[in-house]
Amino acid sequence: MNEDIAAKYKQLLEKELQVKATKGSGQVYSREYQVFRTEILPPRVNFYEKMCRISEKILRLKVKPQTAEQLQTAIDTCHLQVTPGGVLAASLVWPILFLMIVLGVTLGVFDSMFFALFGMVFAVGAIAALQKVPILLANSWRLKSSNQMVLCIFYVVTYMRHTSNLELAIEFASEHLAPPLSLDLRKVIWDVENGKYESVKQSLEMYLQGWRQYNLEFVESFHLIQSSLYETSEDRRLSLLDKSLDVMLDETYEKMLHYAQNLKGPITMIYMLGVILPILGLVILPLVVSFMEGIAWYHIAAGFNVALPLIVYFMGKSVLSQRPTGYGDTDLSETNPELRKYRNIVFKVAGFEVVMSPAIVAVAVGLGCVGVALSPLILHELNPDFELAIDKFKLLDYKESKSQAGVIIGPFGLGASMLSLFFPAALALGLGLYFRLKSANVIKIRDEAKKLEDEFSSALFQLGNRLGDGIPAEIAFQKVSQVMEDTVSGKFFKLVSTNISRLGMSVRDALFDLKVGAVTLFPSAIIQSSMKVLIESVKKGPLIAAQALLNVARYIKEIHKVNERLKDLMADIISDMKSQIAFLTPAIAGIVIGITSMITYILGNLSGQISNLGSEQAGSQIGALANFFGDSIPTYYFQAVVGIYVFQIVYILTVLSNGVENGADTLQERYLLGKNLVRGTLLYCFIAGSVMLLFNIIASRIVDVASIAVS
């Protein structure tokens, strides 16, 4: 009933004043907060919320006040809809359930004490990890948010220079920022709309309290912005706004400087623990396995492909959690629905646009490689007597176990070892192609937009000067496009001018039309916000618009300058990490697996010859030596474990290097994963295959000489 009365009076006001009534401040944004929250949070977060709710119904726990306060702060930071009691209940219910299943399967079905103990250790670790999930999510949220804080202050200051209204400025920033900081700003307005706080200033102050410990410069910048609202002098008000952005940029550079200075040690430790020590340890592992019974390939896989990657991953996350405020790019396809189709493979057939998911190609290639890798096992299952040999080297080479009579083990053949290289290749080509195809189109669009951003400040200076001369905006766009004819900015302004002159559009439509608007064809949050500032300020006159654009141009240039200085700070560390990913790690692992293959070949042949000699001279020292050798692990399995670990460590180092350099830039992360996984893992496969082939030829000659000596 109240809404009907309000609508009736709105119509009367529109008729009398000839002005269209608008919605109240914040209404459009805050009303959609819940829907927006659900859309931007990843599915795993929503799944975790369900886990906590179910667990809280099963197990109700009393949480210590200090723990509850810590967890509640983290929950509020990352917008989770759970309780501290639900978090602790989930950390106990699900690991215990997992442990019961593991113990039932390992002890009841497989009778494996190793995996029972491994499952117990994993469950205990999971209890500790699940209790920290909200804190880890909050750290990840802060990392993503801090990447956008410079832009946030930029948008708020840009808007408030021409319209001194804090609530509208926050709305303006939430429009142009990507999640998660846009969600935080919507939450500020949402809390006012729901009556939690009386004003936007109070709601904003409570939100900033959460950042005081982590990003004090962000809090100080907003306080300066709020102070500008109380200034009666226009010059003083504008100087406070300028000061707020300067504080943000200066503190960002200083914090990043200290971070870069302290980063060398943790990165070196991660590289030593994750690459050098594990891979070099594999050199002596064949000797250990040959002289000890009971160690199988899956025991090594549990350590190398499960436990060790998790340790290295969480160490890397710990390093990233300490990264201060930076300046990073966002995935345009997340903020612009029109670009989401470019996450897929887009091509034309008979004039029709076809969109295909990258997952189809990735799964097809991955399964094909897995089929090739499993072919030695499949061939043996189909025909146990099948064998193919070239000179001294066999394809399969299955043998009878020395410790278990009648049990056949293998394959030990060089051909099978070479085919096992398709295990890491399957992961590299499968996931690598998926990430590459998913990001390639969008990264091209963003690179074009970045080219425009790089020269856009100069273009805005020229546009602002034209407006300052009293030239209308419609003609100013045409003038600037002629001056900057061969540049990306020139194309942008020419498109605006063409839309105005040929299609008869207004400046607003020429910029923001959904089909032919210049901003639509050149997607960039900075460009879009700059043009919105132009549209808003030109209503107050060309001189106001000119001054607004000149200040926006200056802000963009300052942000770009600080960003380049940040890249210089990280240059040495990033170049070292890239060399580790691109060459050092695959090369070291490939050489080590070749040495491992040679040792396994020599030990296998010598143990067989000594066993034969020992059977002829039973009771002698040679007979005792023959019993000293056990069953070795085939290189086929060794290589599969190491190859998959190389894939995993390249993945982790790529995520870490991108996080250090670019912050929480998911698009760049996917693009780098697509490039590094394929290149790094295939380089490992090439080096490992070449070294295995070469070292096995050398090993065959050593065995020949040794066999002559033994005989």
C-alpha positions in Angstrom: 0.0 0.0 0.0 2.8 2.4 0.9 4.6 1.6 -2.3 1.4 2.5 -4.3 1.2 5.9 -2.5 4.9 6.5 -3.1 4.5 5.7 -6.8 1.5 8.0 -7.1 3.3 11.0 -5.7 6.4 10.3 -7.8 4.2 10.5 -10.9 2.7 13.8 -9.6 6.2 15.2 -9.0 7.5 14.2 -12.4 4.5 15.9 -14.0 4.7 19.1 -12.0 8.5 19.5 -12.0 9.2 17.8 -15.3 12.0 15.8 -13.6 12.1 12.0 -13.5 12.1 10.7 -9.9 15.0 8.4 -9.1 15.6 5.6 -6.6 17.1 6.3 -3.3 20.9 6.2 -2.9 22.2 2.7 -2.7 18.9 1.0 -3.3 19.8 -0.7 -6.6 23.1 -2.0 -5.3 22.3 -3.1 -1.7 19.0 -4.8 -2.6 21.0 -7.3 -4.8 23.7 -7.9 -2.2 22.6 -11.5 -1.4 22.3 -12.5 -5.0 25.6 -10.8 -5.8 27.4 -12.6 -2.9 26.1 -16.0 -4.1 27.3 -15.3 -7.7 30.8 -14.2 -6.9 31.7 -16.6 -4.2 33.2 -19.8 -5.7 31.2 -23.0 -5.5 33.7 -24.5 -3.0 32.9 -21.7 -0.5 29.1 -22.4 -0.7 29.9 -26.1 -0.3 32.0 -25.4 2.8 29.0 -23.4 4.2 26.8 -26.4 3.8 29.4 -28.7 5.5 29.5 -26.3 8.5 25.7 -26.2 8.8 25.3 -30.0 8.6 28.2 -30.5 11.1 26.6 -28.0 13.6 23.4 -30.0 13.6 25.4 -33.2 14.4 27.8 -31.8 16.9 27.2 -28.7 19.0 30.4 -27.3 20.5 31.1 -24.5 23.0 33.8 -22.2 21.5 36.3 -20.3 23.6 35.6 -16.5 23.5 39.0 -15.7 22.1 38.8 -18.4 19.4 35.2 -17.4 18.6 36.2 -13.7 18.2 39.1 -14.7 15.9 36.9 -16.9 13.7 34.1 -14.4 13.6 36.4 -11.7 12.3 37.6 -14.0 9.6 34.0 -15.1 8.8 32.9 -11.4 8.5 35.9 -10.6 6.3 35.2 -13.2 3.6 31.3 -12.9 3.9 30.8 -16.5 5.0 27.4 -17.4 6.4 28.6 -19.8 9.1 29.2 -19.7 12.9 32.4 -20.4 14.8 30.7 -23.4 16.3 29.9 -24.7 12.9 33.5 -24.3 11.8 34.9 -26.3 14.7 32.2 -28.9 14.3 33.1 -29.4 10.6 36.8 -29.7 11.5 35.9 -32.7 13.7 33.0 -34.4 12.0 34.4 -34.8 8.4 38.0 -35.9 9.3 36.7 -38.5 11.7 34.2 -39.8 9.1 37.1 -39.9 6.6 39.3 -41.7 9.0 36.7 -44.3 9.7 36.3 -45.0 6.0 40.1 -45.2 5.4 40.7 -47.5 8.4 37.8 -49.8 7.2 39.2 -50.0 3.7 42.9 -50.2 4.4 42.7 -52.6 7.3 39.6 -54.6 6.3 40.1 -54.9 2.6 43.8 -54.2 1.7 45.4 -55.0 5.1 47.8 -52.1 4.7 49.2 -50.7 8.0 51.1 -48.0 6.0 48.0 -46.4 4.5 46.1 -46.8 7.8 48.8 -44.7 9.5 49.0 -42.3 6.6 45.2 -41.8 6.8 45.5 -41.1 10.5 48.2 -38.5 10.0 46.2 -37.0 7.1 43.0 -36.8 9.3 44.8 -35.1 12.2 46.3 -32.6 9.7 42.8 -32.1 8.2 41.4 -31.3 11.6 43.9 -28.5 12.1 43.5 -27.3 8.5 39.7 -27.2 8.6 39.8 -25.1 11.8 41.9 -22.5 9.8 39.7 -22.5 6.7 37.9 -19.2 7.5 41.3 -17.6 8.4 42.8 -18.9 5.1 39.8 -17.6 3.1 40.0 -14.3 4.9 43.7 -14.0 4.0 42.9 -14.9 0.4 40.1 -12.3 0.4 42.4 -9.6 1.8 45.0 -10.4 -0.8 42.4 -10.0 -3.6 40.9 -6.9 -2.0 44.3 -5.2 -1.4 45.0 -5.6 -5.1 42.1 -3.3 -5.8 42.5 -0.7 -3.0 44.5 1.7 -5.1 41.8 1.7 -7.7 39.1 1.9 -5.0 40.6 5.2 -3.7 41.1 6.4 -7.3 37.4 5.8 -8.1 36.1 7.4 -4.9 38.4 10.5 -5.2 37.6 10.8 -9.0 33.9 10.9 -8.3 34.1 13.2 -5.2 36.1 15.8 -7.1 33.0 16.8 -9.0 30.3 15.5 -6.6 31.0 15.7 -2.9 28.8 12.8 -1.8 30.4 9.9 0.0 27.5 7.4 -0.5 27.4 8.1 -4.3 31.2 7.8 -4.5 31.1 4.4 -2.8 28.4 3.2 -5.2 30.5 4.5 -8.1 33.5 2.6 -6.9 31.5 -0.6 -6.4 30.2 -0.4 -10.0 33.7 -0.3 -11.5 35.6 -2.6 -9.1 35.7 -6.3 -9.5 34.9 -8.7 -6.6 35.8 -9.1 -3.8 36.2 -5.4 -2.9 33.0 -4.5 -4.8 31.2 -6.9 -2.5 32.6 -5.2 0.6 31.4 -1.8 -0.6 28.0 -3.1 -1.4 27.9 -4.6 2.1 28.7 -1.1 3.5 25.5 0.2 1.9 23.5 -3.0 2.6 24.1 -2.6 6.3 22.7 1.0 6.2 19.7 -0.2 4.2 19.0 -2.9 6.7 19.2 -0.6 9.6 22.4 -2.1 11.1 24.0 1.3 11.0 22.5 4.7 10.9 24.6 6.3 8.2 27.1 5.3 5.5 29.9 7.0 7.4 29.2 4.8 10.4 29.0 1.7 8.3 32.2 2.6 6.5 34.0 3.2 9.7 33.1 -0.2 11.1 34.2 -1.8 7.8 37.6 0.1 8.0 38.2 -1.2 11.5 38.8 -4.6 9.9 41.6 -3.2 7.7 43.4 -1.2 10.4 45.7 -4.1 11.3 46.5 -5.0 7.7 46.3 -1.9 5.5 46.5 1.2 7.5 47.1 3.4 4.5 43.7 2.3 3.1 42.0 3.5 6.3 44.0 6.8 6.4 43.1 7.5 2.8 39.4 7.1 3.5 39.6 9.2 6.6 41.1 12.0 4.4 38.3 11.6 2.0 35.8 11.8 4.8 37.5 15.0 6.1 37.1 16.6 2.7 33.3 16.6 3.3 33.6 19.1 6.1 35.9 21.6 4.3 34.2 24.9 3.3 37.1 25.9 1.0 37.0 24.2 -2.4 40.8 24.3 -2.7 41.2 22.7 0.7 38.6 20.0 -0.2 40.4 19.1 -3.4 43.8 19.1 -1.8 42.6 16.6 0.8 41.2 14.3 -2.0 44.6 14.5 -3.8 46.4 13.8 -0.5 44.3 10.6 0.1 45.5 9.1 -3.2 49.1 10.2 -2.6 49.1 8.5 0.8 47.8 5.3 -0.8 50.4 5.3 -3.5 53.4 6.2 -1.3 52.6 3.6 1.4 52.0 1.0 -1.2 55.4 1.5 -2.7 57.1 1.5 0.8 55.4 -1.7 2.0 56.2 -3.5 -1.3 59.8 -2.5 -0.9 60.1 -4.1 2.5 58.2 -7.2 1.2 60.6 -7.6 -1.7 63.6 -7.3 0.6 62.3 -10.1 2.9 61.1 -12.4 0.2 64.4 -14.0 -1.0 64.8 -16.3 2.1 61.3 -17.9 2.0 61.4 -18.4 -1.8 64.8 -20.1 -1.5 63.5 -22.3 1.3 60.4 -23.3 -0.8 62.6 -24.1 -3.8 65.1 -26.2 -1.7 62.3 -28.1 0.1 60.1 -28.5 -2.9 62.6 -29.1 -5.7 66.2 -29.8 -4.9 66.0 -32.1 -1.9 63.1 -34.3 -3.0 64.4 -34.8 -6.6 68.0 -35.4 -5.6 66.8 -37.8 -2.9 65.4 -40.0 -5.7 69.0 -40.8 -6.7 69.6 -43.0 -3.7 66.0 -44.2 -3.4 66.4 -47.1 -5.9 69.3 -48.4 -3.7 67.2 -48.1 -0.5 64.3 -49.9 -2.2 66.5 -52.7 -3.6 68.0 -53.5 -0.2 64.7 -53.1 1.8 61.6 -55.2 1.5 58.0 -53.9 1.7 58.5 -50.5 0.0 56.2 -50.2 -3.1 55.8 -47.4 -5.6 52.5 -46.3 -4.1 54.2 -45.7 -0.8 56.6 -43.3 -2.6 53.6 -41.7 -4.4 51.8 -41.1 -1.1 54.8 -39.0 0.1 55.8 -37.3 -3.2 52.4 -36.7 -4.8 50.2 -36.1 -1.7 52.1 -35.0 1.4 55.0 -33.0 -0.1 52.9 -30.9 -2.6 50.5 -30.0 0.2 53.4 -28.9 2.5 54.9 -26.8 -0.3 51.6 -25.3 -1.3 50.7 -24.2 2.2 54.2 -22.7 2.6 53.7 -20.7 -0.7 50.3 -19.6 0.6 51.9 -18.4 3.8 54.3 -16.3 1.7 51.5 -14.8 -0.4 49.4 -14.0 2.7 52.1 -11.5 3.7 51.9 -9.6 0.4 51.0 -6.0 1.1 48.6 -3.7 -0.9 49.5 -3.7 -4.6 48.0 -2.8 -7.9 46.7 -5.7 -10.1 44.5 -6.5 -13.0 41.1 -8.3 -12.9 39.4 -10.8 -15.2 37.3 -8.7 -17.5 35.0 -11.6 -18.1 33.9 -11.6 -14.5 32.7 -8.0 -14.6 31.5 -7.9 -18.2 28.9 -10.6 -19.0 29.4 -9.9 -22.7 32.9 -11.3 -22.6 32.1 -14.5 -20.7 31.7 -16.5 -24.0 35.4 -15.8 -24.8 36.4 -18.1 -21.9 35.5 -20.8 -24.4 36.7 -21.8 -27.9 34.9 -19.5 -30.3 34.9 -20.2 -34.1 32.6 -19.9 -37.1 31.1 -22.7 -39.1 29.0 -21.8 -42.2 28.5 -18.3 -40.9 27.3 -19.4 -37.5 29.3 -18.7 -34.3 30.1 -21.9 -32.4 31.1 -21.9 -28.8 32.8 -25.0 -27.4 34.0 -25.6 -23.9 37.8 -26.1 -23.5 37.1 -29.0 -21.1 36.1 -31.1 -24.1 39.5 -30.7 -25.8 41.4 -31.1 -22.5 39.6 -34.3 -21.5 40.0 -35.8 -25.0 43.8 -35.1 -25.1 44.3 -36.1 -21.5 42.5 -39.5 -21.8 44.4 -40.2 -25.0 47.8 -39.7 -23.3 46.6 -41.8 -20.3 45.7 -44.6 -22.6 49.2 -44.6 -24.1 50.8 -44.5 -20.7 48.7 -47.5 -19.5 49.4 -49.5 -22.6 52.2 -51.6 -21.0 49.9 -52.7 -18.2 47.0 -53.3 -20.6 49.2 -55.4 -23.0 50.4 -57.5 -20.1 46.8 -58.1 -18.8 45.6 -59.1 -22.3 48.6 -61.4 -23.0 51.0 -62.1 -20.1 53.5 -63.8 -22.5 53.6 -60.8 -24.9 57.0 -59.2 -25.3 58.8 -57.0 -27.8 62.5 -56.4 -27.8 65.0 -54.3 -29.7 68.5 -55.5 -29.3 69.0 -55.8 -25.4 66.1 -53.6 -24.5 62.6 -54.9 -23.9 59.2 -53.2 -24.1 57.6 -54.8 -21.0 60.1 -57.1 -19.2 58.0 -58.6 -16.4 59.9 -60.7 -13.8 59.1 -63.0 -10.9 59.4 -61.5 -7.5 62.3 -62.7 -5.3 60.4 -62.2 -2.1 57.0 -63.7 -3.1 57.1 -66.9 -5.1 54.8 -66.9 -8.1 54.2 -63.2 -8.1 55.0 -61.4 -11.3 56.3 -57.8 -11.0 57.1 -55.1 -13.6 57.3 -53.7 -16.2 61.0 -53.1 -16.0 61.5 -52.5 -19.8 63.0 -49.4 -21.3 60.0 -49.2 -23.6 57.5 -49.2 -20.7 59.6 -46.5 -18.9 59.5 -44.3 -22.0 55.7 -44.8 -22.4 55.3 -43.8 -18.7 56.3 -40.3 -19.7 52.7 -39.9 -21.0 51.4 -39.8 -17.4 52.8 -36.3 -16.7 52.2 -35.4 -20.4 48.5 -36.3 -19.9 48.2 -33.8 -16.9 50.3 -31.1 -18.7 48.4 -31.3 -22.0 45.0 -31.8 -20.3 45.0 -29.1 -17.7 47.5 -26.9 -19.6 45.3 -26.8 -22.7 42.3 -26.2 -20.6 43.8 -23.2 -18.8 45.4 -21.9 -22.1 42.1 -22.1 -24.1 40.1 -20.7 -21.2 42.2 -17.6 -20.9 43.7 -17.0 -24.4 40.8 -15.0 -25.8 40.2 -12.9 -22.7 43.9 -12.1 -22.2 44.1 -10.8 -25.7 41.1 -8.5 -25.1 42.7 -7.3 -21.8 46.0 -6.7 -23.4 44.4 -4.5 -26.0 42.6 -2.6 -23.2 45.9 -2.2 -21.3 47.5 -0.7 -24.4 44.7 1.8 -24.4 45.1 2.4 -20.7 48.8 3.0 -21.0 48.3 5.9 -23.4 44.9 7.0 -22.1 46.3 9.5 -19.7 47.8 11.5 -22.6 44.6 11.2 -24.5 42.6 12.5 -21.5 44.9 15.4 -21.2 44.3 16.4 -24.8 40.5 15.8 -24.4 40.5 17.9 -21.2 42.4 20.7 -22.9 40.0 20.8 -25.8 37.0 21.0 -23.4 38.9 23.7 -21.4 39.0 25.8 -24.6 35.2 25.8 -24.6 34.8 23.2 -27.4 31.7 20.9 -27.0 32.4 17.3 -26.1 31.0 16.1 -29.5 33.7 18.1 -31.4 36.4 17.5 -28.9 36.3 13.7 -29.5 36.7 14.3 -33.2 39.7 16.7 -32.7 41.6 14.3 -30.4 41.0 11.3 -32.7 42.6 13.3 -35.6 45.7 14.1 -33.5 46.1 10.5 -32.2 45.1 8.9 -35.4 47.5 5.8 -35.4 47.1 4.9 -31.8 44.7 2.7 -29.8 43.3 5.9 -28.1 42.8 7.4 -31.5 40.7 4.5 -32.6 38.7 4.7 -29.4 37.9 8.5 -29.8 37.3 8.0 -33.6 34.7 5.4 -32.8 33.0 7.8 -30.4 33.1 10.5 -33.0 31.7 8.2 -35.7 28.8 7.1 -33.5 27.9 10.8 -32.9 28.3 12.0 -36.5 27.0 9.0 -38.5 24.5 7.4 -36.1 23.3 10.6 -34.5 23.9 9.3 -31.0 24.4 11.4 -27.9 27.8 11.4 -26.2 26.5 9.0 -23.6 25.1 6.5 -26.1 28.2 6.8 -28.3 30.2 5.7 -25.3 27.9 3.2 -23.5 25.6 1.7 -26.1 25.5 -2.0 -25.6 26.1 -2.9 -29.3 28.3 -0.2 -30.8 29.4 1.9 -27.8 33.2 2.5 -27.6 33.4 1.4 -24.0 31.7 -1.9 -24.9 34.3 -2.6 -27.6 37.2 -1.4 -25.5 36.4 -3.0 -22.1 38.3 -1.4 -19.3 37.1 -0.4 -15.8 39.4 2.7 -15.8 38.3 3.9 -19.2 34.6 3.2 -18.4 34.9 5.1 -15.1 36.7 8.0 -16.8 34.0 8.4 -19.4 31.3 8.2 -16.7 33.1 11.1 -14.9 33.0 13.0 -18.2 29.3 12.4 -18.6 28.5 13.5 -15.1 30.8 16.5 -15.0 29.9 17.9 -18.5 26.4 18.6 -17.1 28.1 21.2 -14.9 29.8 22.8 -17.9 32.8 22.2 -20.1 35.3 23.9 -17.7 34.3 21.5 -14.9 34.5 18.6 -17.2 37.9 19.7 -18.4 39.3 20.0 -14.9 37.8 16.6 -14.0 39.4 14.8 -17.0 42.8 16.5 -16.3 42.8 15.2 -12.8 41.7 11.7 -13.8 44.6 11.7 -16.4 47.0 12.8 -13.6 45.8 10.0 -11.3 46.1 7.3 -14.0 49.7 8.5 -14.7 50.6 8.3 -11.0 49.1 4.9 -10.6 50.9 3.6 -13.7 54.2 5.1 -12.4 53.9 3.3 -9.0 52.9 0.1 -10.7 56.1 0.1 -12.9 58.2 0.8 -9.7 56.6 -2.2 -8.0 57.5 -4.4 -11.0 61.1 -3.2 -10.8 61.2 -4.2 -7.1 60.1 -7.7 -7.9 62.1 -8.1 -11.1 65.0 -10.2 -9.6 62.9 -12.5 -7.6 60.4 -13.1 -10.4 63.1 -13.8 -13.0 64.6 -16.4 -10.7 61.3 -18.1 -10.1 60.5 -18.1 -13.9 63.9 -19.7 -14.7 63.1 -22.4 -12.1 59.7 -23.0 -13.6 60.8 -22.9 -17.2 64.1 -24.8 -17.2 65.8 -25.7 -13.9 63.2 -27.8 -12.2 62.3 -29.9 -15.4 66.0 -30.3 -16.3 67.1 -31.4 -12.8 64.2 -33.9 -12.5 64.7 -35.2 -16.0 68.4 -35.9 -15.4 67.7 -37.5 -12.0 65.1 -39.9 -13.4 67.6 -40.9 -16.1 70.2 -41.7 -13.4 67.5 -43.6 -11.4 66.6 -45.6 -14.6 70.3 -46.5 -15.0 70.7 -47.6 -11.4 67.5 -49.7 -11.5 68.7 -51.4 -14.7 72.2 -52.1 -13.3 70.9 -53.4 -10.0 68.2 -55.5 -11.7 70.6 -57.2 -14.0 73.4 -57.7 -11.5 71.1 -59.1 -8.9 69.8 -61.6 -11.4 73.3 -62.7 -12.4 74.5 -62.9 -8.8 71.3 -64.9 -7.9 72.1 -67.4 -10.7 75.7 -67.6 -9.5 74.6 -67.9 -5.9 72.3 -70.8 -6.7 75.3 -72.6 -8.2 77.5 -71.9 -5.1 74.9 -72.2 -2.3 76.3 -71.5 1.1 79.1 -69.4 -0.2 79.6 -65.6 0.3 78.2 -65.1 -3.2 75.0 -66.9 -2.2 74.6 -64.6 0.8 75.2 -61.6 -1.4 72.4 -62.9 -3.8 70.0 -62.9 -0.9 70.9 -59.3 0.0 69.2 -57.9 -3.1 65.4 -57.4 -3.0 62.8 -56.5 -5.6 63.5 -53.1 -7.0 60.7 -50.7 -8.1 60.3 -50.5 -11.9 61.4 -47.2 -13.5 57.9 -47.2 -15.1 56.4 -46.3 -11.7 59.3 -44.2 -10.5 59.1 -42.0 -13.5 55.3 -41.7 -13.2 55.7 -40.5 -9.5 58.5 -38.0 -10.4 56.8 -36.8 -13.6 53.5 -36.1 -11.8 55.5 -34.3 -9.0 57.2 -32.1 -11.6 53.8 -31.2 -12.9 52.6 -30.4 -9.4 55.6 -28.3 -8.4 55.5 -26.3 -11.7 51.8 -25.6 -10.9 52.6 -24.5 -7.3 55.6 -22.3 -8.4 53.5 -20.7 -11.2 50.7 -19.8 -8.7 53.3 -18.5 -6.3 55.2 -16.4 -8.8 52.0 -14.9 -10.2 50.8 -14.1 -6.7 54.0 -12.4 -5.8 54.1 -10.4 -9.1 50.5 -9.7 -9.8 48.6 -10.4 -6.6 45.3 -12.1 -7.0 45.1 -12.0 -10.8 43.2 -15.1 -11.7 43.2 -14.5 -15.4 47.0 -14.1 -15.6 47.3 -17.1 -13.3 45.3 -19.3 -15.7 47.2 -18.0 -18.7 50.6 -18.6 -17.1 49.5 -22.1 -15.9 48.5 -22.9 -19.5 51.9 -21.8 -20.7 54.1 -23.2 -18.0 52.5 -26.5 -17.4 52.7 -27.5 -21.1 56.2 -26.1 -21.6 57.8 -27.1 -18.3 56.3 -30.6 -18.1 57.0 -31.5 -21.8 60.6 -30.2 -21.4 60.9 -32.6 -18.5 59.5 -35.5 -20.6 62.0 -34.7 -23.4 65.0 -34.5 -21.1 63.9 -37.5 -19.1 63.3 -39.6 -22.2 66.6 -38.6 -23.8 68.7 -39.2 -20.6 66.9 -42.5 -19.9 67.7 -43.8 -23.4 71.4 -42.6 -23.2 72.0 -43.9 -19.6 70.4 -47.3 -20.3 72.8 -47.7 -23.3 75.7 -46.9 -21.0 74.2 -49.2 -18.3 73.9 -52.1 -20.7 77.7 -51.9 -21.4 78.4 -51.7 -17.7 76.3 -54.8 -17.1 78.0 -56.7 -20.0 81.4 -55.9 -18.4 80.1 -56.9 -15.0 78.6 -60.2 -16.3 82.0 -61.1 -17.9 83.7 -60.4 -14.5 81.2 -62.4 -12.6 81.3 -65.4 -14.9 
